[in-house]
Amino acid sequence: MANEPEVTAEVAVGSHIEKDYRCTRCGHVMKIKTNHYKGCWSFGHVNCCPQCPPWAKYPEHGGQTVWECLERPPGEQKKCSHCSFFEKEDRPHETFVFLWGALVWDIDKAKEIVAGREPQQDDIAKVSEVVDYPVFRDADGKEKWRIDRIHVLEEHLDHVDPNEPIIIGWMPSWGESKGAIVLDGHHRIARNIRDKTGRIFIHVLSQEESDSICTDNRPRPRTKRKSDAGRRKSAKRN
């Protein structure tokens, strides 16, 4: 109609729609409904990062989640959410967060450790179960996350070098090793699965190297204490 107002980007900016936001602390990406394309933050326990530890996001511990918007207003070119994170000059350290923030590895430090080392080549089948690729979908074709695997963004697969080595570390322990874990390179694994290369290049950290870049927020095992009755009996005997 001749008298109908033209729909502009300003209309979309004023609308409450879901957008991709990245936690500036750990890099976790999730959908948040806002009426702008700027950064935002958590309020109380609302819109807190699900992967950061409690002390880093809840106000009673002095924490708060700060979110960075990964999308652009209509008319501007949308960037891959992973690529936009690495383009920032003042970006925080890249990390791998496991068990909802209980374990956090510093990937930038891991890359410094393996710099100059000769990578190993191995069969892609040995690490293929780590990532959720091909992406799992329900009967209606809707994408579903699997909690036992790392979710990958298909839009980012063409942006990674499949020949760049991945980094494997070890679960931190109190005295003995508890198993290997892929710290960096989940999209490279998915890319090699998609392209059917059959191989992957890897760097493997030692247990000591892996522990040195890991922040362990797990509660320490409790030591057994004597009961009050037991302590009283010991005091009487003495």
C-alpha positions as CSV (number, residue, x, y, z in Angstrom):
1,M,0.0,0.0,0.0
2,A,1.2,3.5,-0.8
3,N,0.6,4.8,2.7
4,E,2.2,1.9,4.6
5,P,5.4,2.8,6.6
6,E,8.6,1.2,5.4
7,V,10.0,-1.4,7.8
8,T,13.6,-0.4,8.7
9,A,16.4,-1.7,10.8
10,E,15.3,0.6,13.6
11,V,12.1,-1.4,14.0
12,A,14.0,-4.7,14.4
13,V,16.4,-3.2,16.9
14,G,13.5,-2.1,19.1
15,S,12.0,-5.7,19.0
16,H,12.7,-8.2,21.8
17,I,14.2,-11.1,19.9
18,E,16.6,-13.9,20.8
19,K,20.3,-13.4,19.9
20,D,23.5,-15.2,20.4
21,Y,25.5,-13.9,23.3
22,R,29.0,-15.0,24.5
23,C,30.2,-15.0,28.1
24,T,33.2,-12.8,28.3
25,R,34.7,-15.0,31.0
26,C,34.5,-18.5,29.6
27,G,33.3,-18.1,26.1
28,H,30.1,-20.0,26.4
29,V,27.4,-19.0,23.9
30,M,23.7,-19.0,24.5
31,K,20.5,-17.3,23.4
32,I,19.3,-14.2,25.3
33,K,16.2,-12.1,24.4
34,T,17.1,-8.4,24.2
35,N,15.9,-5.3,22.3
36,H,19.4,-4.2,21.2
37,Y,22.6,-5.5,19.8
38,K,24.9,-4.3,22.6
39,G,26.5,-6.2,25.5
40,C,24.5,-7.0,28.6
41,W,24.9,-8.6,32.0
42,S,23.2,-10.9,34.4
43,F,20.8,-9.6,37.1
44,G,20.7,-11.6,40.3
45,H,20.4,-15.2,39.1
46,V,18.8,-14.3,35.8
47,N,20.8,-14.8,32.6
48,C,23.8,-16.2,34.4
49,C,26.3,-18.2,32.4
50,P,25.5,-21.9,33.0
51,Q,29.2,-22.9,32.7
52,C,30.9,-20.4,35.0
53,P,31.4,-21.4,38.6
54,P,29.0,-19.9,41.2
55,W,31.6,-17.5,42.7
56,A,32.1,-16.0,39.2
57,K,28.4,-15.3,38.4
58,Y,26.2,-15.0,41.5
59,P,25.9,-11.7,43.3
60,E,26.1,-13.2,46.8
61,H,29.7,-14.2,45.9
62,G,30.5,-10.9,44.3
63,G,30.2,-12.3,40.8
64,Q,28.3,-11.3,37.6
65,T,28.1,-12.6,34.0
66,V,28.9,-10.1,31.3
67,W,27.6,-11.0,27.9
68,E,28.9,-9.9,24.4
69,C,26.4,-9.8,21.6
70,L,27.6,-11.9,18.6
71,E,24.9,-10.7,16.1
72,R,24.6,-7.6,14.1
73,P,21.6,-5.3,13.3
74,P,19.7,-6.1,10.1
75,G,21.6,-4.9,7.1
76,E,25.0,-5.6,8.6
77,Q,26.9,-8.7,7.7
78,K,26.6,-11.4,10.4
79,K,29.9,-12.9,11.5
80,C,30.6,-16.4,12.7
81,S,30.3,-16.3,16.5
82,H,33.6,-18.1,17.0
83,C,35.5,-16.0,14.5
84,S,34.2,-12.7,16.0
85,F,35.6,-13.8,19.4
86,F,39.2,-14.2,18.1
87,E,39.0,-10.9,16.1
88,K,38.8,-8.9,19.3
89,E,42.2,-7.4,20.4
90,D,41.2,-7.3,24.1
91,R,39.6,-10.7,24.2
92,P,40.0,-12.8,27.4
93,H,42.1,-15.9,27.3
94,E,40.5,-18.8,25.3
95,T,39.5,-21.5,27.8
96,F,37.9,-25.0,27.8
97,V,35.3,-25.3,30.5
98,F,34.3,-28.7,31.7
99,L,31.6,-29.9,34.2
100,W,29.9,-26.5,34.3
101,G,32.9,-24.6,35.4
102,A,34.4,-27.2,37.8
103,L,37.4,-27.5,35.6
104,V,38.8,-24.7,33.4
105,W,41.9,-25.1,31.1
106,D,43.7,-22.1,29.6
107,I,44.0,-22.9,25.9
108,D,46.3,-19.9,25.1
109,K,48.8,-21.3,27.6
110,A,48.4,-24.8,26.2
111,K,49.3,-23.5,22.7
112,E,52.4,-21.8,24.1
113,I,53.5,-25.1,25.6
114,V,53.2,-27.1,22.4
115,A,54.6,-24.4,20.1
116,G,57.5,-25.8,18.1
117,R,56.7,-29.5,18.9
118,E,56.2,-32.0,16.1
119,P,52.6,-33.2,16.1
120,Q,51.5,-36.9,16.0
121,Q,49.1,-38.2,13.4
122,D,46.4,-40.6,14.5
123,D,43.1,-42.1,13.4
124,I,40.1,-39.8,13.5
125,A,38.0,-42.6,14.9
126,K,39.8,-42.4,18.2
127,V,38.4,-38.9,18.9
128,S,35.2,-38.9,16.8
129,E,33.0,-39.7,19.8
130,V,34.1,-36.5,21.5
131,V,32.1,-34.1,19.3
132,D,28.4,-34.0,18.5
133,Y,28.9,-34.3,14.7
134,P,27.0,-35.1,12.6
135,V,24.7,-32.9,14.7
136,F,22.0,-35.0,16.5
137,R,18.4,-34.1,15.5
138,D,15.0,-35.3,16.7
139,A,12.2,-36.7,14.5
140,D,11.1,-33.2,13.5
141,G,14.6,-32.3,12.4
142,K,15.2,-29.9,15.3
143,E,18.8,-29.8,16.5
144,K,19.4,-31.4,20.0
145,W,22.4,-31.1,22.2
146,R,23.9,-34.3,23.7
147,I,25.3,-33.7,27.2
148,D,28.0,-36.4,26.8
149,R,29.6,-34.7,23.7
150,I,30.9,-31.2,22.8
151,H,28.5,-29.2,20.6
152,V,30.0,-27.6,17.5
153,L,28.7,-24.9,15.2
154,E,28.4,-26.0,11.6
155,E,28.9,-22.5,10.3
156,H,32.4,-22.5,11.8
157,L,33.7,-25.7,10.2
158,D,34.8,-24.1,6.9
159,H,36.8,-21.5,8.9
160,V,39.2,-23.9,10.6
161,D,42.3,-25.6,9.3
162,P,41.7,-29.4,9.5
163,N,45.5,-29.9,9.5
164,E,46.1,-27.8,12.6
165,P,46.9,-30.2,15.5
166,I,44.4,-30.5,18.3
167,I,45.5,-30.5,21.9
168,I,44.9,-33.4,24.3
169,G,45.3,-33.0,28.1
170,W,44.5,-34.9,31.2
171,M,41.9,-34.7,33.9
172,P,43.5,-33.3,37.0
173,S,43.8,-35.7,39.9
174,W,45.1,-35.9,43.5
175,G,47.9,-38.4,42.9
176,E,47.1,-40.3,39.8
177,S,45.9,-39.7,36.2
178,K,42.1,-39.9,35.6
179,G,42.0,-40.1,31.7
180,A,42.7,-38.0,28.6
181,I,40.4,-35.2,27.4
182,V,40.4,-33.1,24.2
183,L,41.1,-29.5,25.3
184,D,41.3,-27.7,21.9
185,G,40.2,-28.6,18.4
186,H,36.7,-29.8,18.5
187,H,35.7,-28.0,15.3
188,R,38.8,-29.4,13.6
189,I,37.7,-32.9,14.6
190,A,34.2,-32.3,13.2
191,R,35.7,-30.9,10.0
192,N,37.8,-34.0,9.4
193,I,34.8,-36.2,10.1
194,R,32.8,-34.2,7.6
195,D,35.5,-34.3,5.0
196,K,36.2,-38.0,5.6
197,T,40.0,-37.5,5.9
198,G,40.4,-40.4,8.3
199,R,43.1,-38.8,10.3
200,I,43.8,-36.0,12.8
201,F,47.0,-34.3,14.0
202,I,47.5,-34.1,17.8
203,H,49.6,-32.7,20.5
204,V,49.5,-34.5,23.8
205,L,50.4,-32.7,27.0
206,S,51.9,-34.4,30.0
207,Q,50.0,-34.7,33.2
208,E,52.1,-32.0,34.8
209,E,51.7,-29.6,31.8
210,S,47.9,-30.2,31.8
211,D,47.6,-29.6,35.5
212,S,49.7,-26.3,35.2
213,I,47.1,-24.7,32.9
214,C,44.0,-26.0,34.7
215,T,41.9,-24.2,37.4
216,D,40.3,-27.0,39.5
217,N,37.2,-25.6,41.2
218,R,36.0,-29.1,42.4
219,P,35.5,-29.5,46.2
220,R,38.4,-31.4,47.8
221,P,37.6,-34.8,49.3
222,R,36.8,-34.6,53.0
223,T,39.0,-36.4,55.5
224,K,37.3,-38.6,58.1
225,R,37.1,-37.0,61.5
226,K,36.5,-38.7,64.8
227,S,33.1,-38.3,66.3
228,D,32.6,-36.3,69.5
229,A,32.1,-39.5,71.5
230,G,35.3,-41.0,70.1
231,R,37.3,-37.9,71.0
232,R,35.9,-37.9,74.6
233,K,37.0,-41.6,75.0
234,S,40.5,-40.8,73.8
235,A,40.7,-37.9,76.2
236,K,39.7,-40.1,79.2
237,R,42.3,-42.8,78.4
238,N,45.0,-40.1,78.2
